[in-house]
Amino acid sequence: MTVRYIRLALIAVNFWVSQASPSCAQTCADAIRVPYRAQACDGQSAQGAIGISQREVHAHAIAIPYLIHSAEKPSRVDLKLVVTPSGTVEYATPLSGNPEWYEQATALAMTWRFLPFQRNGSAIYARFLWVVHIVPPEKRPGQFTPFPDIKDWDSLRITLQRTACRGGCPAYKLTILGDGRVLYAGATFVDYCGEYRGRVSPEAIRQLVDLFRSADYFNLFDRYGKAFDTSDFITSISFDGNSKSVVDDMGYYNGMPEIVKSIEDGIDRLAGPNVWANQIETHIECWGQAPITTSDLLSRIE
C-alpha cells in the first residue's frame, strides 16, 4: 500500500511540474495555446510582449497617423500599445492626457501598421508607448500647384535632413538620386556616424516619388512651425528644374498636413541605413558629437 501511495505521489508531482514549468522541448507556440504558460516565452504572447525603443518603432512604422485635427485647444493622449508579430495593433490603452479624446485616439491607434518586430530571427509581440496629438486643422496655400510629371529621372534628387537639438536628437542627412544612389551623412546620436554610400532599387525610388505626389508636395507651405527648441525635419525634392522643400519644426501645431510626416518616415524606411547597411563592411556609431561639426559634415553631400 505504501508503494502505491508513493507511485501516485510521483505521478502527481510530475504532472504539476509539467504544467507549471515548461520543459526544454516545449515551444513558444505551446505557450500561446496554453495561456497560463504564456509568460514562459517572452515576445511570443501579448502578455509577454517585449519592450521596443522609439527608434525601432520609427524604423518599423508603415502607417501610424497620430494626429487628430480639431479647432479646439491642442492636447494629447498617451497610449500603451501591444503589436502582434504580423505588425497589427493588439491593444491600445490610454494612460494619460485629455480623457475627452481617449476613445478617438484609441480607435486611431488600432489602425496602425508596422513591419514585424523581430528578435533572434523570429517575429514577436512588441510593446511601447506612443502619443496621439490633437492639433489645429491642416493648412495649405490658397493657390494650387500640381505635382509635375518627371521627364528626366536622372535629374531627380530627394533629401531628408534632421537637425541637431540641445538634447539627444539624431542629426543626419539622406540624399537619394534618381539612379538609386544614396548619400548619407550622420552627425550626432546615430548608428552610422560619418559619410556612407548605398544604393536602393528603382522600385524604392518610385515609391518615394509616389509619397511626394500623394502629398501634393508642391501645394504645401515652405515651413510649418516656429523656432521651437527641437530638431527641424527638412524634406526636399527636385527634378527637371522644379524644386520644393518643406521645413517641419513641430509643424503639426501649425497646421502641417500629416502626410509630411509620412514622407519623412518613408524616406527613412525606403532609403535609410536599414536598407543598404549590408552593402558596407563596417560603420561607426556616434552617441554624442561627431568628430567634425554637423554643418561641415552635412554640407559635404550637397
Phi and psi restraints in degrees (value plus and minus 20) as a CYANA .aco file:
   2 THR   PHI     -81.9   -41.9
   2 THR   PSI     -62.8   -22.8
   3 VAL   PHI     -81.0   -41.0
   3 VAL   PSI     -60.9   -20.9
   4 ARG   PHI     -80.6   -40.6
   4 ARG   PSI     -63.6   -23.6
   5 TYR   PHI     -83.0   -43.0
   5 TYR   PSI     -60.8   -20.8
   6 ILE   PHI     -82.5   -42.5
   6 ILE   PSI     -64.0   -24.0
   7 ARG   PHI     -82.4   -42.4
   7 ARG   PSI     -62.7   -22.7
   8 LEU   PHI     -82.7   -42.7
   8 LEU   PSI     -59.9   -19.9
   9 ALA   PHI     -84.3   -44.3
   9 ALA   PSI     -62.3   -22.3
  10 LEU   PHI     -83.5   -43.5
  10 LEU   PSI     -60.4   -20.4
  11 ILE   PHI     -81.3   -41.3
  11 ILE   PSI     -63.6   -23.6
  12 ALA   PHI     -83.8   -43.8
  12 ALA   PSI     -62.5   -22.5
  13 VAL   PHI     -83.1   -43.1
  13 VAL   PSI     -65.5   -25.5
  14 ASN   PHI     -81.2   -41.2
  14 ASN   PSI     -59.6   -19.6
  15 PHE   PHI     -84.5   -44.5
  15 PHE   PSI     -64.3   -24.3
  16 TRP   PHI     -83.2   -43.2
  16 TRP   PSI     -63.5   -23.5
  17 VAL   PHI     -82.9   -42.9
  17 VAL   PSI     -61.8   -21.8
  18 SER   PHI     -85.2   -45.2
  18 SER   PSI     -49.9    -9.9
  19 GLN   PHI    -104.0   -64.0
  19 GLN   PSI     -57.3   -17.3
  20 ALA   PHI    -102.3   -62.3
  20 ALA   PSI     -54.9   -14.9
  21 SER   PHI    -153.7  -113.7
  21 SER   PSI      83.2   123.2
  22 PRO   PHI     -77.9   -37.9
  22 PRO   PSI     125.0   165.0
  23 SER   PHI     -98.6   -58.6
  23 SER   PSI     151.7   191.7
  24 CYS   PHI     -81.8   -41.8
  24 CYS   PSI     -48.0    -8.0
  25 ALA   PHI     -96.5   -56.5
  25 ALA   PSI     -39.5     0.5
  26 GLN   PHI     -89.4   -49.4
  26 GLN   PSI     117.5   157.5
  27 THR   PHI    -117.1   -77.1
  27 THR   PSI     145.8   185.8
  28 CYS   PHI     -88.8   -48.8
  28 CYS   PSI     -44.0    -4.0
  29 ALA   PHI     -82.3   -42.3
  29 ALA   PSI     -57.1   -17.1
  30 ASP   PHI     -80.7   -40.7
  30 ASP   PSI     -58.2   -18.2
  31 ALA   PHI     -84.1   -44.1
  31 ALA   PSI     -53.5   -13.5
  32 ILE   PHI     -93.1   -53.1
  32 ILE   PSI     -58.6   -18.6
  33 ARG   PHI     -90.5   -50.5
  33 ARG   PSI     -50.0   -10.0
  34 VAL   PHI    -132.7   -92.7
  34 VAL   PSI      76.9   116.9
  35 PRO   PHI     -73.7   -33.7
  35 PRO   PSI     -58.8   -18.8
  36 TYR   PHI     -92.3   -52.3
  36 TYR   PSI     -24.3    15.7
  37 ARG   PHI    -120.9   -80.9
  37 ARG   PSI     -18.1    21.9
  38 ALA   PHI     -79.3   -39.3
  38 ALA   PSI     -56.5   -16.5
  39 GLN   PHI     -85.9   -45.9
  39 GLN   PSI     -34.7     5.3
  40 ALA   PHI     -93.0   -53.0
  40 ALA   PSI     -36.4     3.6
  41 CYS   PHI    -149.9  -109.9
  41 CYS   PSI      63.3   103.3
  42 ASP   PHI     -76.4   -36.4
  42 ASP   PSI     117.2   157.2
  43 GLY   PHI      68.3   108.3
  43 GLY   PSI     -32.2     7.8
  44 GLN   PHI    -127.8   -87.8
  44 GLN   PSI      -7.2    32.8
  45 SER   PHI    -171.7  -131.7
  45 SER   PSI     136.6   176.6
  46 ALA   PHI     -80.8   -40.8
  46 ALA   PSI     -55.9   -15.9
  47 GLN   PHI     -88.7   -48.7
  47 GLN   PSI     -49.5    -9.5
  48 GLY   PHI    -123.5   -83.5
  48 GLY   PSI       5.5    45.5
  49 ALA   PHI     -76.7   -36.7
  49 ALA   PSI     121.4   161.4
  50 ILE   PHI    -112.0   -72.0
  50 ILE   PSI     117.3   157.3
  51 GLY   PHI     -86.0   -46.0
  51 GLY   PSI     115.4   155.4
  52 ILE   PHI    -140.4  -100.4
  52 ILE   PSI     119.4   159.4
  53 SER   PHI     -95.0   -55.0
  53 SER   PSI     139.0   179.0
  54 GLN   PHI     -81.8   -41.8
  54 GLN   PSI     -57.0   -17.0
  55 ARG   PHI     -81.7   -41.7
  55 ARG   PSI     -62.0   -22.0
  56 GLU   PHI     -89.7   -49.7
  56 GLU   PSI     -55.8   -15.8
  57 VAL   PHI     -81.0   -41.0
  57 VAL   PSI     -66.7   -26.7
  58 HIS   PHI     -77.5   -37.5
  58 HIS   PSI     -62.5   -22.5
  59 ALA   PHI     -87.8   -47.8
  59 ALA   PSI     -44.8    -4.8
  60 HIS   PHI    -122.1   -82.1
  60 HIS   PSI     -24.2    15.8
  61 ALA   PHI     -88.4   -48.4
  61 ALA   PSI     108.6   148.6
  62 ILE   PHI    -125.5   -85.5
  62 ILE   PSI     -69.3   -29.3
  63 ALA   PHI    -166.5  -126.5
  63 ALA   PSI      83.1   123.1
  64 ILE   PHI    -153.1  -113.1
  64 ILE   PSI      50.9    90.9
  65 PRO   PHI     -83.3   -43.3
  65 PRO   PSI      96.4   136.4
  66 TYR   PHI    -140.7  -100.7
  66 TYR   PSI      -0.1    39.9
  67 LEU   PHI    -136.7   -96.7
  67 LEU   PSI     117.5   157.5
  68 ILE   PHI    -135.7   -95.7
  68 ILE   PSI      98.4   138.4
  69 HIS   PHI    -108.7   -68.7
  69 HIS   PSI     110.4   150.4
  70 SER   PHI    -174.3  -134.3
  70 SER   PSI     129.9   169.9
  71 ALA   PHI     -98.2   -58.2
  71 ALA   PSI     -27.7    12.3
  72 GLU   PHI     -94.4   -54.4
  72 GLU   PSI     152.6   192.6
  73 LYS   PHI     -79.8   -39.8
  73 LYS   PSI     115.2   155.2
  74 PRO   PHI     -77.5   -37.5
  74 PRO   PSI     122.6   162.6
  75 SER   PHI    -175.7  -135.7
  75 SER   PSI    -186.9  -146.9
  76 ARG   PHI    -174.6  -134.6
  76 ARG   PSI     142.8   182.8
  77 VAL   PHI    -153.4  -113.4
  77 VAL   PSI     105.1   145.1
  78 ASP   PHI    -112.5   -72.5
  78 ASP   PSI     111.6   151.6
  79 LEU   PHI    -144.0  -104.0
  79 LEU   PSI     127.7   167.7
  80 LYS   PHI    -124.6   -84.6
  80 LYS   PSI     108.5   148.5
  81 LEU   PHI    -140.0  -100.0
  81 LEU   PSI     127.9   167.9
  82 VAL   PHI    -143.6  -103.6
  82 VAL   PSI     105.1   145.1
  83 VAL   PHI    -131.5   -91.5
  83 VAL   PSI     117.2   157.2
  84 THR   PHI     -96.4   -56.4
  84 THR   PSI     145.8   185.8
  85 PRO   PHI     -79.8   -39.8
  85 PRO   PSI     -38.9     1.1
  86 SER   PHI    -109.4   -69.4
  86 SER   PSI     -25.4    14.6
  87 GLY   PHI      77.1   117.1
  87 GLY   PSI     -14.5    25.5
  88 THR   PHI    -113.7   -73.7
  88 THR   PSI     142.0   182.0
  89 VAL   PHI    -107.9   -67.9
  89 VAL   PSI     103.8   143.8
  90 GLU   PHI    -104.2   -64.2
  90 GLU   PSI     -68.2   -28.2
  91 TYR   PHI    -156.8  -116.8
  91 TYR   PSI     126.8   166.8
  92 ALA   PHI    -158.4  -118.4
  92 ALA   PSI      92.2   132.2
  93 THR   PHI    -138.0   -98.0
  93 THR   PSI      98.7   138.7
  94 PRO   PHI     -84.6   -44.6
  94 PRO   PSI     114.6   154.6
  95 LEU   PHI    -129.1   -89.1
  95 LEU   PSI     -56.0   -16.0
  96 SER   PHI    -182.4  -142.4
  96 SER   PSI     154.8   194.8
  97 GLY   PHI      92.1   132.1
  97 GLY   PSI    -179.1  -139.1
  98 ASN   PHI    -102.8   -62.8
  98 ASN   PSI      90.2   130.2
  99 PRO   PHI     -78.6   -38.6
  99 PRO   PSI     -44.6    -4.6
 100 GLU   PHI     -77.5   -37.5
 100 GLU   PSI     -47.8    -7.8
 101 TRP   PHI    -126.0   -86.0
 101 TRP   PSI     -14.3    25.7
 102 TYR   PHI     -76.3   -36.3
 102 TYR   PSI     -69.3   -29.3
 103 GLU   PHI     -84.3   -44.3
 103 GLU   PSI     -65.1   -25.1
 104 GLN   PHI     -89.3   -49.3
 104 GLN   PSI     -58.4   -18.4
 105 ALA   PHI     -85.3   -45.3
 105 ALA   PSI     -60.1   -20.1
 106 THR   PHI     -84.7   -44.7
 106 THR   PSI     -64.2   -24.2
 107 ALA   PHI     -81.7   -41.7
 107 ALA   PSI     -58.5   -18.5
 108 LEU   PHI     -85.5   -45.5
 108 LEU   PSI     -65.0   -25.0
 109 ALA   PHI     -82.7   -42.7
 109 ALA   PSI     -51.9   -11.9
 110 MET   PHI     -88.1   -48.1
 110 MET   PSI     -32.6     7.4
 111 THR   PHI    -111.1   -71.1
 111 THR   PSI     -25.8    14.2
 112 TRP   PHI     -90.5   -50.5
 112 TRP   PSI     130.2   170.2
 113 ARG   PHI    -153.6  -113.6
 113 ARG   PSI     123.4   163.4
 114 PHE   PHI    -156.3  -116.3
 114 PHE   PSI     133.4   173.4
 115 LEU   PHI     -84.9   -44.9
 115 LEU   PSI     122.1   162.1
 116 PRO   PHI     -75.5   -35.5
 116 PRO   PSI     113.4   153.4
 117 PHE   PHI     -99.5   -59.5
 117 PHE   PSI     121.6   161.6
 118 GLN   PHI    -151.2  -111.2
 118 GLN   PSI     131.1   171.1
 119 ARG   PHI    -160.1  -120.1
 119 ARG   PSI     110.0   150.0
 120 ASN   PHI      34.8    74.8
 120 ASN   PSI      16.3    56.3
 121 GLY   PHI      62.1   102.1
 121 GLY   PSI     -18.6    21.4
 122 SER   PHI    -138.8   -98.8
 122 SER   PSI     120.3   160.3
 123 ALA   PHI     -88.0   -48.0
 123 ALA   PSI     122.7   162.7
 124 ILE   PHI    -150.5  -110.5
 124 ILE   PSI     145.0   185.0
 125 TYR   PHI     -97.4   -57.4
 125 TYR   PSI     114.7   154.7
 126 ALA   PHI    -145.8  -105.8
 126 ALA   PSI     128.6   168.6
 127 ARG   PHI    -150.9  -110.9
 127 ARG   PSI     126.3   166.3
 128 PHE   PHI    -187.1  -147.1
 128 PHE   PSI     150.4   190.4
 129 LEU   PHI    -122.5   -82.5
 129 LEU   PSI     123.0   163.0
 130 TRP   PHI    -164.7  -124.7
 130 TRP   PSI     147.4   187.4
 131 VAL   PHI    -146.0  -106.0
 131 VAL   PSI     117.0   157.0
 132 VAL   PHI    -125.6   -85.6
 132 VAL   PSI     106.6   146.6
 133 HIS   PHI    -120.9   -80.9
 133 HIS   PSI     117.2   157.2
 134 ILE   PHI    -119.6   -79.6
 134 ILE   PSI      94.8   134.8
 135 VAL   PHI    -151.9  -111.9
 135 VAL   PSI     148.2   188.2
 136 PRO   PHI     -84.1   -44.1
 136 PRO   PSI     143.6   183.6
 137 PRO   PHI     -80.6   -40.6
 137 PRO   PSI     135.2   175.2
 138 GLU   PHI     -87.3   -47.3
 138 GLU   PSI     129.0   169.0
 139 LYS   PHI    -147.8  -107.8
 139 LYS   PSI     118.1   158.1
 140 ARG   PHI    -157.4  -117.4
 140 ARG   PSI     140.4   180.4
 141 PRO   PHI     -80.3   -40.3
 141 PRO   PSI     132.0   172.0
 142 GLY   PHI     -88.0   -48.0
 142 GLY   PSI     -55.6   -15.6
 143 GLN   PHI    -112.5   -72.5
 143 GLN   PSI     101.3   141.3
 144 PHE   PHI     -97.3   -57.3
 144 PHE   PSI     112.7   152.7
 145 THR   PHI    -139.2   -99.2
 145 THR   PSI      91.9   131.9
 146 PRO   PHI     -89.8   -49.8
 146 PRO   PSI     139.2   179.2
 147 PHE   PHI    -100.9   -60.9
 147 PHE   PSI      99.1   139.1
 148 PRO   PHI     -89.8   -49.8
 148 PRO   PSI     133.7   173.7
 149 ASP   PHI     -91.6   -51.6
 149 ASP   PSI     125.3   165.3
 150 ILE   PHI    -110.1   -70.1
 150 ILE   PSI     103.1   143.1
 151 LYS   PHI    -115.7   -75.7
 151 LYS   PSI     -65.7   -25.7
 152 ASP   PHI    -133.3   -93.3
 152 ASP   PSI      79.8   119.8
 153 TRP   PHI     -88.1   -48.1
 153 TRP   PSI     -42.9    -2.9
 154 ASP   PHI     -88.2   -48.2
 154 ASP   PSI     -39.0     1.0
 155 SER   PHI    -105.3   -65.3
 155 SER   PSI     -26.1    13.9
 156 LEU   PHI     -88.8   -48.8
 156 LEU   PSI     117.3   157.3
 157 ARG   PHI    -166.1  -126.1
 157 ARG   PSI     102.7   142.7
 158 ILE   PHI    -141.1  -101.1
 158 ILE   PSI     117.1   157.1
 159 THR   PHI    -153.2  -113.2
 159 THR   PSI     132.0   172.0
 160 LEU   PHI    -156.5  -116.5
 160 LEU   PSI     106.0   146.0
 161 GLN   PHI    -147.4  -107.4
 161 GLN   PSI     112.6   152.6
 162 ARG   PHI    -135.6   -95.6
 162 ARG   PSI     101.5   141.5
 163 THR   PHI    -109.7   -69.7
 163 THR   PSI     144.3   184.3
 164 ALA   PHI     -93.4   -53.4
 164 ALA   PSI     143.5   183.5
 165 CYS   PHI    -159.7  -119.7
 165 CYS   PSI    -197.2  -157.2
 166 ARG   PHI     -91.3   -51.3
 166 ARG   PSI     -38.4     1.6
 167 GLY   PHI    -119.4   -79.4
 167 GLY   PSI    -165.0  -125.0
 168 GLY   PHI    -118.6   -78.6
 168 GLY   PSI      25.8    65.8
 169 CYS   PHI     -95.1   -55.1
 169 CYS   PSI     110.4   150.4
 170 PRO   PHI     -82.3   -42.3
 170 PRO   PSI     110.8   150.8
 171 ALA   PHI    -141.4  -101.4
 171 ALA   PSI     101.7   141.7
 172 TYR   PHI    -183.7  -143.7
 172 TYR   PSI     150.5   190.5
 173 LYS   PHI    -159.5  -119.5
 173 LYS   PSI     115.1   155.1
 174 LEU   PHI    -134.5   -94.5
 174 LEU   PSI     111.9   151.9
 175 THR   PHI    -145.0  -105.0
 175 THR   PSI     104.9   144.9
 176 ILE   PHI    -135.6   -95.6
 176 ILE   PSI     106.6   146.6
 177 LEU   PHI    -120.0   -80.0
 177 LEU   PSI     139.0   179.0
 178 GLY   PHI     -81.8   -41.8
 178 GLY   PSI     -43.3    -3.3
 179 ASP   PHI    -108.0   -68.0
 179 ASP   PSI     -14.7    25.3
 180 GLY   PHI      79.3   119.3
 180 GLY   PSI     -27.8    12.2
 181 ARG   PHI     -89.6   -49.6
 181 ARG   PSI     123.0   163.0
 182 VAL   PHI    -143.4  -103.4
 182 VAL   PSI     109.8   149.8
 183 LEU   PHI    -133.5   -93.5
 183 LEU   PSI     109.6   149.6
 184 TYR   PHI    -150.3  -110.3
 184 TYR   PSI     116.6   156.6
 185 ALA   PHI    -151.6  -111.6
 185 ALA   PSI      95.8   135.8
 186 GLY   PHI    -123.5   -83.5
 186 GLY   PSI     110.4   150.4
 187 ALA   PHI    -130.5   -90.5
 187 ALA   PSI     -73.5   -33.5
 188 THR   PHI    -161.3  -121.3
 188 THR   PSI     124.3   164.3
 189 PHE   PHI      32.0    72.0
 189 PHE   PSI      31.2    71.2
 190 VAL   PHI    -155.7  -115.7
 190 VAL   PSI     139.4   179.4
 191 ASP   PHI     -94.3   -54.3
 191 ASP   PSI     -47.4    -7.4
 192 TYR   PHI    -138.5   -98.5
 192 TYR   PSI      81.8   121.8
 193 CYS   PHI    -120.0   -80.0
 193 CYS   PSI     107.6   147.6
 194 GLY   PHI      83.7   123.7
 194 GLY   PSI    -178.8  -138.8
 195 GLU   PHI    -120.1   -80.1
 195 GLU   PSI     118.3   158.3
 196 TYR   PHI    -161.9  -121.9
 196 TYR   PSI     137.1   177.1
 197 ARG   PHI    -145.9  -105.9
 197 ARG   PSI     118.8   158.8
 198 GLY   PHI    -165.2  -125.2
 198 GLY   PSI    -191.8  -151.8
 199 ARG   PHI    -170.2  -130.2
 199 ARG   PSI     122.4   162.4
 200 VAL   PHI    -142.2  -102.2
 200 VAL   PSI     146.9   186.9
 201 SER   PHI     -98.2   -58.2
 201 SER   PSI     138.6   178.6
 202 PRO   PHI     -77.5   -37.5
 202 PRO   PSI     -54.0   -14.0
 203 GLU   PHI     -83.1   -43.1
 203 GLU   PSI     -60.8   -20.8
 204 ALA   PHI     -83.2   -43.2
 204 ALA   PSI     -59.4   -19.4
 205 ILE   PHI     -80.6   -40.6
 205 ILE   PSI     -65.2   -25.2
 206 ARG   PHI     -88.1   -48.1
 206 ARG   PSI     -55.4   -15.4
 207 GLN   PHI     -84.1   -44.1
 207 GLN   PSI     -58.9   -18.9
 208 LEU   PHI     -83.7   -43.7
 208 LEU   PSI     -65.5   -25.5
 209 VAL   PHI     -82.4   -42.4
 209 VAL   PSI     -59.1   -19.1
 210 ASP   PHI     -81.5   -41.5
 210 ASP   PSI     -55.2   -15.2
 211 LEU   PHI     -81.4   -41.4
 211 LEU   PSI     -67.3   -27.3
 212 PHE   PHI     -83.6   -43.6
 212 PHE   PSI     -61.2   -21.2
 213 ARG   PHI     -86.1   -46.1
 213 ARG   PSI     -64.3   -24.3
 214 SER   PHI     -84.7   -44.7
 214 SER   PSI     -43.0    -3.0
 215 ALA   PHI    -104.2   -64.2
 215 ALA   PSI     -23.6    16.4
 216 ASP   PHI      28.8    68.8
 216 ASP   PSI      33.2    73.2
 217 TYR   PHI     -77.5   -37.5
 217 TYR   PSI     -55.0   -15.0
 218 PHE   PHI     -95.2   -55.2
 218 PHE   PSI     -25.1    14.9
 219 ASN   PHI    -128.8   -88.8
 219 ASN   PSI      19.9    59.9
 220 LEU   PHI    -140.5  -100.5
 220 LEU   PSI     137.1   177.1
 221 PHE   PHI     -90.6   -50.6
 221 PHE   PSI     137.1   177.1
 222 ASP   PHI     -91.7   -51.7
 222 ASP   PSI     -41.6    -1.6
 223 ARG   PHI    -167.9  -127.9
 223 ARG   PSI     120.4   160.4
 224 TYR   PHI    -147.5  -107.5
 224 TYR   PSI     106.1   146.1
 225 GLY   PHI      83.7   123.7
 225 GLY   PSI     146.7   186.7
 226 LYS   PHI    -131.6   -91.6
 226 LYS   PSI    -190.3  -150.3
 227 ALA   PHI    -100.4   -60.4
 227 ALA   PSI      52.0    92.0
 228 PHE   PHI     -96.1   -56.1
 228 PHE   PSI     139.4   179.4
 229 ASP   PHI    -104.4   -64.4
 229 ASP   PSI      40.5    80.5
 230 THR   PHI    -158.5  -118.5
 230 THR   PSI     156.8   196.8
 231 SER   PHI     -95.4   -55.4
 231 SER   PSI     118.9   158.9
 232 ASP   PHI    -106.0   -66.0
 232 ASP   PSI     121.9   161.9
 233 PHE   PHI    -132.9   -92.9
 233 PHE   PSI      99.2   139.2
 234 ILE   PHI    -140.9  -100.9
 234 ILE   PSI     100.5   140.5
 235 THR   PHI    -132.2   -92.2
 235 THR   PSI     136.4   176.4
 236 SER   PHI    -176.8  -136.8
 236 SER   PSI     137.2   177.2
 237 ILE   PHI    -165.3  -125.3
 237 ILE   PSI     121.2   161.2
 238 SER   PHI    -165.1  -125.1
 238 SER   PSI     125.3   165.3
 239 PHE   PHI    -192.0  -152.0
 239 PHE   PSI     127.4   167.4
 240 ASP   PHI      30.6    70.6
 240 ASP   PSI      13.2    53.2
 241 GLY   PHI      63.9   103.9
 241 GLY   PSI     -24.8    15.2
 242 ASN   PHI    -114.1   -74.1
 242 ASN   PSI     120.6   160.6
 243 SER   PHI    -169.8  -129.8
 243 SER   PSI     129.7   169.7
 244 LYS   PHI    -177.9  -137.9
 244 LYS   PSI     119.7   159.7
 245 SER   PHI    -156.0  -116.0
 245 SER   PSI     134.3   174.3
 246 VAL   PHI    -155.9  -115.9
 246 VAL   PSI     109.3   149.3
 247 VAL   PHI    -119.4   -79.4
 247 VAL   PSI     106.1   146.1
 248 ASP   PHI    -129.4   -89.4
 248 ASP   PSI      82.7   122.7
 249 ASP   PHI    -133.3   -93.3
 249 ASP   PSI      57.6    97.6
 250 MET   PHI      31.8    71.8
 250 MET   PSI      27.5    67.5
 251 GLY   PHI     -85.5   -45.5
 251 GLY   PSI     -39.7     0.3
 252 TYR   PHI     -84.5   -44.5
 252 TYR   PSI     -40.1    -0.1
 253 TYR   PHI    -102.4   -62.4
 253 TYR   PSI     -20.8    19.2
 254 ASN   PHI    -144.7  -104.7
 254 ASN   PSI       3.9    43.9
 255 GLY   PHI      64.0   104.0
 255 GLY   PSI      -2.7    37.3
 256 MET   PHI     -88.4   -48.4
 256 MET   PSI     108.5   148.5
 257 PRO   PHI     -79.5   -39.5
 257 PRO   PSI     119.9   159.9
 258 GLU   PHI     -84.2   -44.2
 258 GLU   PSI     -43.5    -3.5
 259 ILE   PHI     -86.0   -46.0
 259 ILE   PSI     -38.7     1.3
 260 VAL   PHI     -83.0   -43.0
 260 VAL   PSI     -61.5   -21.5
 261 LYS   PHI     -83.4   -43.4
 261 LYS   PSI     -56.3   -16.3
 262 SER   PHI     -84.2   -44.2
 262 SER   PSI     -55.3   -15.3
 263 ILE   PHI     -85.5   -45.5
 263 ILE   PSI     -66.9   -26.9
 264 GLU   PHI     -76.9   -36.9
 264 GLU   PSI     -70.9   -30.9
 265 ASP   PHI     -88.8   -48.8
 265 ASP   PSI     -53.0   -13.0
 266 GLY   PHI     -85.9   -45.9
 266 GLY   PSI     -57.4   -17.4
 267 ILE   PHI     -83.3   -43.3
 267 ILE   PSI     -64.1   -24.1
 268 ASP   PHI     -79.7   -39.7
 268 ASP   PSI     -65.6   -25.6
 269 ARG   PHI     -89.8   -49.8
 269 ARG   PSI     -57.8   -17.8
 270 LEU   PHI    -112.8   -72.8
 270 LEU   PSI     -39.5     0.5
 271 ALA   PHI    -159.5  -119.5
 271 ALA   PSI     -12.6    27.4
 272 GLY   PHI     -98.6   -58.6
 272 GLY   PSI     158.7   198.7
 273 PRO   PHI     -75.7   -35.7
 273 PRO   PSI     -47.9    -7.9
 274 ASN   PHI     -81.3   -41.3
 274 ASN   PSI     -42.2    -2.2
 275 VAL   PHI    -104.9   -64.9
 275 VAL   PSI     -65.3   -25.3
 276 TRP   PHI    -131.7   -91.7
 276 TRP   PSI      -9.7    30.3
 277 ALA   PHI     -79.3   -39.3
 277 ALA   PSI     -51.7   -11.7
 278 ASN   PHI     -93.0   -53.0
 278 ASN   PSI     -24.7    15.3
 279 GLN   PHI    -109.6   -69.6
 279 GLN   PSI     -27.2    12.8
 280 ILE   PHI    -136.5   -96.5
 280 ILE   PSI     132.4   172.4
 281 GLU   PHI    -101.4   -61.4
 281 GLU   PSI     -67.6   -27.6
 282 THR   PHI    -158.5  -118.5
 282 THR   PSI     142.4   182.4
 283 HIS   PHI    -170.3  -130.3
 283 HIS   PSI     142.5   182.5
 284 ILE   PHI    -136.7   -96.7
 284 ILE   PSI     113.2   153.2
 285 GLU   PHI    -110.1   -70.1
 285 GLU   PSI     131.1   171.1
 286 CYS   PHI    -158.4  -118.4
 286 CYS   PSI      90.8   130.8
 287 TRP   PHI    -124.6   -84.6
 287 TRP   PSI      23.4    63.4
 288 GLY   PHI    -192.7  -152.7
 288 GLY   PSI    -166.8  -126.8
 289 GLN   PHI    -102.3   -62.3
 289 GLN   PSI     120.2   160.2
 290 ALA   PHI     -89.1   -49.1
 290 ALA   PSI     141.8   181.8
 291 PRO   PHI     -78.8   -38.8
 291 PRO   PSI     -49.1    -9.1
 292 ILE   PHI    -138.2   -98.2
 292 ILE   PSI     148.2   188.2
 293 THR   PHI     -87.7   -47.7
 293 THR   PSI     131.8   171.8
 294 THR   PHI     -77.6   -37.6
 294 THR   PSI     -64.0   -24.0
 295 SER   PHI     -83.7   -43.7
 295 SER   PSI     -60.8   -20.8
 296 ASP   PHI     -84.6   -44.6
 296 ASP   PSI     -64.1   -24.1
 297 LEU   PHI     -85.7   -45.7
 297 LEU   PSI     -67.7   -27.7
 298 LEU   PHI     -89.3   -49.3
 298 LEU   PSI     -49.5    -9.5
 299 SER   PHI     -90.3   -50.3
 299 SER   PSI     -38.6     1.4
 300 ARG   PHI     -88.3   -48.3
 300 ARG   PSI     -40.3    -0.3
 301 ILE   PHI    -131.2   -91.2
 301 ILE   PSI       4.5    44.5
